[in-house]
Amino acid sequence: MYKINDYYYLMSAEGGTGYQHMEVIQRSKTPWGPYESSPINPVISHKDAPSNPFQAIGHADLVQLKDSGWWLVCLGIRPKGGNYHNLGRKTFLTPVTWNSDRWHKGGTNGIVDSVYIAPNLPQKVWEKDSVRDNFDRTTLRLPWNFIRNPHAEDWSLSAKAGFHRLI
């Protein structure tokens, strides 16, 4: 859900995660509705573009840059040798255009192209992660992540200084 100007937009994926996948949008003046569906849905999809090298496009999020430009980050696949996609799902970034009625489309009329002019973003240099962790902090560093929600009672950084204890 996004609050953009005077509307609440509710964007959601439809059609499963296969070749009929798509992203759609609805909006309302309040978060409780009622919501109206965009007359130009889907926001993005390749269900009607079977020759496109990218397929199963959907599961998207809107991003507004500091220059006020809008972009859509979404997932999709690159089929090889027919309908096989052994590379798994990939992340795509595509520009967004808004019409005069304040509805948006991603890509080129809802289709992700192979190349776009990159947004003018400042370079972010990431520090190289250490190959060793001395567990001398009160929180775990980013490389220590969890699948799903962690249970605080299953581990400790304070039970013994300098150790990550698994319980």
FENVEN-V130956 format. One record per residue. N is the residue number from 0. RES is the residue in three letters. SS is DSSP state (A for helix, B for strand, O for the rest). PHI is phi in whole degrees, 0 to 359 (NA if undefined). D_LAST is the distance of its C-alpha to the last C-alpha in Angstrom with 1 decimal. Layout:
n:N res:RES ss:SS phi:PHI d_last:D_LAST
n:N res:RES ss:SS phi:PHI d_last:D_LAST
This chain:
n:0 res:MET ss:O phi:NA d_last:37.5
n:1 res:TYR ss:B phi:230 d_last:39.6
n:2 res:LYS ss:B phi:257 d_last:42.0
n:3 res:ILE ss:B phi:235 d_last:44.9
n:4 res:ASN ss:O phi:55 d_last:48.0
n:5 res:ASP ss:O phi:259 d_last:49.0
n:6 res:TYR ss:B phi:238 d_last:47.1
n:7 res:TYR ss:B phi:258 d_last:43.6
n:8 res:TYR ss:B phi:255 d_last:42.9
n:9 res:LEU ss:B phi:244 d_last:40.6
n:10 res:MET ss:B phi:254 d_last:39.9
n:11 res:SER ss:B phi:213 d_last:38.3
n:12 res:ALA ss:B phi:270 d_last:38.1
n:13 res:GLU ss:B phi:222 d_last:40.3
n:14 res:GLY ss:O phi:84 d_last:41.3
n:15 res:GLY ss:O phi:75 d_last:38.0
n:16 res:THR ss:O phi:247 d_last:36.7
n:17 res:GLY ss:O phi:265 d_last:39.6
n:18 res:TYR ss:O phi:288 d_last:43.1
n:19 res:GLN ss:O phi:262 d_last:44.0
n:20 res:HIS ss:O phi:299 d_last:41.2
n:21 res:MET ss:B phi:200 d_last:42.4
n:22 res:GLU ss:B phi:241 d_last:41.5
n:23 res:VAL ss:B phi:235 d_last:43.6
n:24 res:ILE ss:B phi:222 d_last:44.1
n:25 res:GLN ss:B phi:228 d_last:45.4
n:26 res:ARG ss:B phi:212 d_last:46.3
n:27 res:SER ss:B phi:207 d_last:47.2
n:28 res:LYS ss:O phi:281 d_last:48.4
n:29 res:THR ss:O phi:229 d_last:45.6
n:30 res:PRO ss:O phi:293 d_last:41.9
n:31 res:TRP ss:O phi:267 d_last:42.8
n:32 res:GLY ss:O phi:89 d_last:45.6
n:33 res:PRO ss:O phi:287 d_last:47.8
n:34 res:TYR ss:O phi:258 d_last:47.0
n:35 res:GLU ss:B phi:252 d_last:49.6
n:36 res:SER ss:B phi:278 d_last:48.8
n:37 res:SER ss:O phi:297 d_last:50.0
n:38 res:PRO ss:O phi:289 d_last:53.3
n:39 res:ILE ss:O phi:248 d_last:52.3
n:40 res:ASN ss:O phi:300 d_last:49.0
n:41 res:PRO ss:O phi:280 d_last:47.1
n:42 res:VAL ss:O phi:298 d_last:45.9
n:43 res:ILE ss:B phi:205 d_last:45.0
n:44 res:SER ss:B phi:184 d_last:45.2
n:45 res:HIS ss:O phi:244 d_last:46.7
n:46 res:LYS ss:O phi:299 d_last:47.3
n:47 res:ASP ss:O phi:252 d_last:51.0
n:48 res:ALA ss:O phi:229 d_last:50.9
n:49 res:PRO ss:O phi:295 d_last:50.2
n:50 res:SER ss:O phi:271 d_last:51.6
n:51 res:ASN ss:O phi:293 d_last:49.3
n:52 res:PRO ss:O phi:291 d_last:47.0
n:53 res:PHE ss:O phi:249 d_last:44.0
n:54 res:GLN ss:B phi:221 d_last:43.1
n:55 res:ALA ss:B phi:54 d_last:40.7
n:56 res:ILE ss:B phi:283 d_last:40.8
n:57 res:GLY ss:B phi:173 d_last:38.9
n:58 res:HIS ss:B phi:45 d_last:35.7
n:59 res:ALA ss:B phi:247 d_last:37.2
n:60 res:ASP ss:B phi:223 d_last:36.7
n:61 res:LEU ss:B phi:273 d_last:39.5
n:62 res:VAL ss:B phi:225 d_last:39.4
n:63 res:GLN ss:B phi:254 d_last:42.1
n:64 res:LEU ss:O phi:274 d_last:42.8
n:65 res:LYS ss:O phi:298 d_last:44.2
n:66 res:ASP ss:O phi:277 d_last:47.6
n:67 res:SER ss:O phi:77 d_last:47.4
n:68 res:GLY ss:O phi:287 d_last:47.2
n:69 res:TRP ss:B phi:246 d_last:45.0
n:70 res:TRP ss:B phi:224 d_last:42.9
n:71 res:LEU ss:B phi:238 d_last:40.9
n:72 res:VAL ss:B phi:255 d_last:37.8
n:73 res:CYS ss:B phi:214 d_last:37.3
n:74 res:LEU ss:B phi:252 d_last:36.0
n:75 res:GLY ss:B phi:192 d_last:38.2
n:76 res:ILE ss:B phi:232 d_last:38.7
n:77 res:ARG ss:O phi:241 d_last:41.3
n:78 res:PRO ss:O phi:298 d_last:42.7
n:79 res:LYS ss:B phi:227 d_last:44.1
n:80 res:GLY ss:O phi:59 d_last:46.6
n:81 res:GLY ss:O phi:106 d_last:47.0
n:82 res:ASN ss:O phi:261 d_last:44.2
n:83 res:TYR ss:B phi:267 d_last:41.4
n:84 res:HIS ss:O phi:218 d_last:38.8
n:85 res:ASN ss:O phi:285 d_last:36.5
n:86 res:LEU ss:O phi:273 d_last:35.5
n:87 res:GLY ss:O phi:76 d_last:33.5
n:88 res:ARG ss:O phi:279 d_last:33.9
n:89 res:LYS ss:B phi:242 d_last:35.1
n:90 res:THR ss:B phi:261 d_last:35.4
n:91 res:PHE ss:B phi:238 d_last:39.0
n:92 res:LEU ss:B phi:235 d_last:40.5
n:93 res:THR ss:B phi:218 d_last:43.9
n:94 res:PRO ss:B phi:290 d_last:46.3
n:95 res:VAL ss:B phi:242 d_last:47.0
n:96 res:THR ss:B phi:241 d_last:50.5
n:97 res:TRP ss:B phi:251 d_last:51.4
n:98 res:ASN ss:O phi:268 d_last:54.7
n:99 res:SER ss:O phi:293 d_last:57.1
n:100 res:ASP ss:O phi:269 d_last:55.5
n:101 res:ARG ss:O phi:66 d_last:52.1
n:102 res:TRP ss:O phi:250 d_last:50.5
n:103 res:HIS ss:B phi:237 d_last:48.8
n:104 res:LYS ss:B phi:228 d_last:48.5
n:105 res:GLY ss:B phi:264 d_last:46.3
n:106 res:GLY ss:O phi:67 d_last:47.8
n:107 res:THR ss:B phi:259 d_last:51.4
n:108 res:ASN ss:O phi:54 d_last:52.1
n:109 res:GLY ss:O phi:91 d_last:48.7
n:110 res:ILE ss:B phi:246 d_last:48.5
n:111 res:VAL ss:O phi:278 d_last:46.2
n:112 res:ASP ss:O phi:272 d_last:48.4
n:113 res:SER ss:O phi:287 d_last:47.5
n:114 res:VAL ss:O phi:220 d_last:48.3
n:115 res:TYR ss:O phi:226 d_last:48.5
n:116 res:ILE ss:O phi:289 d_last:49.5
n:117 res:ALA ss:O phi:293 d_last:46.3
n:118 res:PRO ss:O phi:294 d_last:45.8
n:119 res:ASN ss:O phi:277 d_last:46.7
n:120 res:LEU ss:O phi:251 d_last:43.3
n:121 res:PRO ss:O phi:291 d_last:42.5
n:122 res:GLN ss:O phi:289 d_last:40.6
n:123 res:LYS ss:O phi:247 d_last:37.0
n:124 res:VAL ss:O phi:262 d_last:35.9
n:125 res:TRP ss:O phi:269 d_last:32.1
n:126 res:GLU ss:O phi:292 d_last:30.8
n:127 res:LYS ss:O phi:289 d_last:29.6
n:128 res:ASP ss:O phi:291 d_last:25.8
n:129 res:SER ss:O phi:291 d_last:24.9
n:130 res:VAL ss:O phi:279 d_last:23.7
n:131 res:ARG ss:O phi:232 d_last:21.3
n:132 res:ASP ss:O phi:240 d_last:18.8
n:133 res:ASN ss:O phi:271 d_last:18.5
n:134 res:PHE ss:O phi:47 d_last:15.9
n:135 res:ASP ss:O phi:255 d_last:18.6
n:136 res:ARG ss:O phi:246 d_last:18.7
n:137 res:THR ss:O phi:273 d_last:17.2
n:138 res:THR ss:O phi:230 d_last:16.6
n:139 res:LEU ss:O phi:285 d_last:15.8
n:140 res:ARG ss:O phi:289 d_last:19.0
n:141 res:LEU ss:O phi:306 d_last:20.5
n:142 res:PRO ss:O phi:299 d_last:19.8
n:143 res:TRP ss:O phi:271 d_last:16.0
n:144 res:ASN ss:O phi:240 d_last:16.5
n:145 res:PHE ss:O phi:242 d_last:15.0
n:146 res:ILE ss:O phi:275 d_last:16.9
n:147 res:ARG ss:O phi:70 d_last:17.5
n:148 res:ASN ss:O phi:274 d_last:16.0
n:149 res:PRO ss:O phi:286 d_last:12.5
n:150 res:HIS ss:O phi:255 d_last:10.4
n:151 res:ALA ss:A phi:302 d_last:9.9
n:152 res:GLU ss:A phi:283 d_last:7.5
n:153 res:ASP ss:A phi:267 d_last:4.9
n:154 res:TRP ss:B phi:203 d_last:5.4
n:155 res:SER ss:B phi:208 d_last:7.9
n:156 res:LEU ss:O phi:256 d_last:11.2
n:157 res:SER ss:O phi:251 d_last:12.5
n:158 res:ALA ss:O phi:298 d_last:10.4
n:159 res:LYS ss:O phi:213 d_last:12.5
n:160 res:ALA ss:O phi:304 d_last:15.4
n:161 res:GLY ss:O phi:82 d_last:15.8
n:162 res:PHE ss:O phi:229 d_last:12.3
n:163 res:HIS ss:O phi:251 d_last:9.8
n:164 res:ARG ss:B phi:271 d_last:6.4
n:165 res:LEU ss:B phi:261 d_last:3.8
n:166 res:ILE ss:O phi:250 d_last:0.0
